[in-house]
Amino acid sequence: MSFLIRQTLIYAVPLMIVALAGVFAERSGIINLALEGIMIFGAFAGVLFVRLVQMWGWFDAAKAAGDWISLQGFMVLAMLVAAALGALFSLLLAFAAINLRADQTIGGTALNLMAPALVLFLVRILANQNTLQMYTGDSASWFMVKKSMFGYGRTDPIGFMADTFLNKVYFATYICIIIFVILSVILYKTRFGLRLRSCGENPQASDSLGINVVKMRYAGVTISGALAGMGGFVYALTTANCSANGDVAGFGFLALAVMIFGNWKPLNIAGAALLFGLFKCVAASYASLDINGDGVYLLKNLGINTNFYRMLPYLITLVVLAFTSKSSRAPKAEGIPYDKSTR
């Protein structure tokens, strides 16, 4: 059970943070279909930073000294680099949608097509291969937290909690959860969040109250890009062994489904991300899932074709959206270019 929970969090947390990225953009009035492309670009930026720091020898020195805090500090810096490059990449969408008043769906699709091609081109130049990887070692040995670090070895309920949340987990997972909570509070409990949401509901009324709609929409898309870039690197770190190859397995599109299923509300999005993360966990680890801890791999012994498990997250996406899309309520002004003269 501990393994199932840990694996679910590994898949759910990137979905959660990237779905929140979509919320920030769409609450400001901009449809961000480019989440997939921004995740790909962010994953590349973060992995490249880790590789460069390893090549400079800083990682080896910190690990040799047993300096766990410094290792996690390098990981946080990589997340910040991925967020910065994701925000920069998202400005292409912001400029096209806000200044040029281009079709936002086409703009997002164009970025989704450009990102993997650009990343693969850069990877071929930098590494002379199709995948950019860590210079040495693997992500688990560098960035995974183990309960032995905290002195836990008990088998009582406290030991179970330690085994679930402190053993073989990534520190990045908890950083993303903290960021998710903080930004959710900012979106719904601060003046900035109120102004941002008003620009996605009625930009003309917002402008009449002195709110700079263009500025707020740029802010929404930039935050969205930063979160998606960070989510892309966390995905690459936790599920792809800190490697970038121009692909994030459709997580950006799954995050859009999580956002719609969660009705653009952070708490609902967190629940939806856990649901989708669970099925993604089943798809990836069905052969090694020992749910009862008795050594019997139930899902593996059912005799179901392996391709069914791999399709399961996407089948669930279609089913869930088919039943919930009618009750979802998107921001009224999303996708509509703002024209000051129509006020």
N, C-alpha and C positions, 0 to 999 in steps of 0.2 A: 504493500500500500504506500509506503514511503517513496518507493521508486516511482510509482504512478503519479503521485502528487508532485514530486520534483520534476519529472518529465513534462507534466502538464504545464507547470509554471514556465519551463524553458520555452515552450511554444506559445503560451498565452501572453506573456509579458511583451514580446515584440508586437504582437497583434494589438494589444491594449494601447501601447504608446503610439503606434502608427495610426490607429483608429482615432485617437485623440488629436493627432496631427490633422486628420481630415476634418474633425469638428472645428478646430480653430479657423481653418480656411473657409469652410462653408458657413460658419456662424458670422463671418465677416462679409459673406456674399459671393465668394469665389469657389467654384467647383474645382477641387484638386483631384483630378483623375491620375495625376502624375506620381502618386505615392509609390507605386512600384518602381518607377525609374529613379526617384529620389533615394529610395532604399538601396538600390543597386549602386548608386554613386556614393552614398554614405558608407556602405560596406567597403567599397574600394578605398576610400579615403582613410578609414579607420585601420584597415589591414595594412595599408602602405605605411602609415605612421608607426604601427607596431613593428613592422619589418625593419624600418629605418632605425628605430631605437635599438632593436636587437643588433643590427649591423654595427652600430656605434659602441656596442659592448655594455651599455648601461643596464640592460636587463640581467645579463650574466653576473655583473658585479652585485646587483641587489639580491639575486637569488643565492649566490654563493655566500653572502653575508646573512642569509635568512631574513632579509628585510621585506616581510610580507606587505607592510604598509606602502613601501615604495613601489612594489609591483602593482598593487591596486591603484596607486597614484598614476602610473603610466597608463593603465587601462582607462582611468577617468579622463586623462588627457586625450587618449584616442577617441573616446566618446565625444569630447568637446570638438575635436578636429572634424569628426564625421558630421556633427551637428552644424558646424560652421560651413562646411562644404555643401551640405544639404540645403542650408538656408540660401547660400549663394546660387546654387542650381535652381532653386524654386523662384528666384527673382526673374528668371526667364519667363515663367508662367505669369508672375505678377505684372511684369511690364506688358506682355501681350494682352492680358485680360483687362488691365486697368487703364493703361495709357493708350494702347492701340484698339481697345474694345473688340478684340478678336474673340471668336467662338472659344469658350473655355474648354469644352469637351475636346475639340480638335487640338487645342494647345496642349492639354494634358496628354493626349494620345501621342502627339509628336515627341514630347519629352520621354515618354515610355519607350518609344522606338529608338530615340537617340542615345539614351543612357547605356544600354547594354553594348551597343556598337562602340561608343566612345570608351567605355571601360575596357572592353576586350582589346581595342586598339592600344590603349595605354599599357595594359598588362603585357601585350606582346613586345612593346618597346622596352619596358622595364625589366621583365623577367624572361623574355624570349620563350614563353610558353603560354598556354591558355588559362592558367590559374595562378593567381598571386597568393603565395602562402607565407606563413611565418618563416623567418630565416632559420631558426632552430626550434626544436621541441614542438609541443602542441599546446593548444589553449587551456586544456584541463590542468596541465602541470604548472602553468603560469598563473592562471586566474581563478582556479576553482578553490572554494573554501571547504575545509574539512573539519568535522567536529572534533578531531584530535587536537586542533589548534586551541580549542576552548576547554579541553580536558574532560569531555563527555564520553562516557563509556557505559552508561547505565541502561537497563532494559525496562524501567518503569515508564509511566506516561511522559515524564519529563525527558527521559532518554529517547522515547519515540519522537517527541517534538524536535529534539536536537538532531536526531537522525534524518528527520524530514526537512527541516529548514536550515540546518547548519552543516550538513554532511553532503559533500559533492554538489554544492550549489555554486553559482557564479555570483560574485559580489555585484556585477552589473545588473542582475535581476532586481536586487533590492534598491539600487539607485534609480532604476526606471520606475519602480513602484512609488518611491518617494516623489520623484518628479511628476508622476501622474497625479498624485494627491494634491501637490502644491499648485499645479496648473489648473486642476479642476476647481480648486478654491478660488484662484484668481479669476477664472472665467465666470463664475457665478456669484462671487461674494465681494468683488471689487468694482470701483468706478470704471477702470479700464475694461473689465469684462462686460459690464453693462453697455458701455459704448460700442464695443466690438459686436455684441449680439444685436444691438439696435441697427447697426449698419447692414446686417444680413436680413433684417425684417422689414425696415422702412428707411432706406438711406435718405430719402427726401426729407422726412421728418427729423432725422438726425442732423442733417445739414442745417435745417432751420434753427436748431438749437445750438449751433456753433461747433458741431463735431466735424472734424476734417475726415470725410469719408474715404478719400484716397489714402490718407495716412493710415487710417485704421485697417483698411483692406491690405495695404502693404504689410502692416504689422502682423495681421492674421496669417497671410501666406508665408511670411518669413518664419514665424514660429512653427507653422505647419511643416515647412521644409526642414527646419532644425530637428524637430521631433522625428520626422520620417528618416532623415539621415542617421540620427542616433539609433533608431529602431533597426535600420539596415545593418549597422555595425554590430549591434547586440545579437541580431539573428546570425550573422556570419560568425561571431565569436562563440556562440553557444551551440549551434547546430551544424555549422560547416567547418569546425575546427579552425576558426580564424583564417578563412580563405575567401578570396573574391574571384568569381569567374563570370560576372555579368548576369547572374541569375539569383533570385531569392525565392524560387519555387512558388511564385504567385502570392506571396504573403501580402503584397500591397493591395491586390484585389480582394483577398480575404479580409483585410483590414477595412476596406470599404463596405463589405458585407456586414462586418461586425458593427461598424458605425451606423448603418441603416437599421440593422436589427436592434441596436441599442437606442434608436430614436434620437440620436445626437445628444444623448445625456451620459455624462461620465460614469455614473453608478451602473446604469444599464449596460454600458459598453464593457465595464469590468466583468460583469456576469457573462455577457455574450462571449468575451474573449476567453474566459475559462472554459466555456462550453466548446468553442471551436478548438481551443488548445487541447482539450481532452481527446477529441476525435483525431486531431493531428498527431497526438502522442500515440494513439492506438494504431494509426496508419504507419508510423515510423518504427514502433517498438513492439508490435503485436506478438512477435516470435519470442520475445524475452520478458513479456509481462507476466509476472508471478503475483497475481492480485491478492491471493490469500496467504502468501508466504510459505506455502507447503511444498514448493518445488514442482507443482503441477502447472504447466503453461496452458491455461484453459483456452485462450483464443487460438493458439497454435494447433491445439488438438481438435478443434471443431471441424477441420477439413475444408474450410472455406478458401476459395482461390485467393492468393495473395493480392491480386490486382483489385479485388473488392475492398480490402482494407486501405489500399492506396487511394482509391477513388472516394472513400467514405467522407473525408472533410468537405469535398466539393459537392458531393451528393447532398450532404446535410445543409450546405450553403443554399443550394437550389430549393430544397424543401422549406427551409426556414424563411427565406425571402418570399417564397410563393404564398405563405400563410401570414406573413407579418407586414408585407410591403404596403398593403392597403391602409393599415392603421398608423403607419409612420408619417410623421409630419416634418418635412424639410423646412428650413428657413425660407420665408416667402420670396425674398429677393435674390436667392442664390442663382448664379448663372446669368443674371441680368446686368449688363454693363450700366454703370451709373452715369447719367447725363445730368449735369447740374442745371441745364436750361429747362428740363422738364418739371422742375419743382413748382 
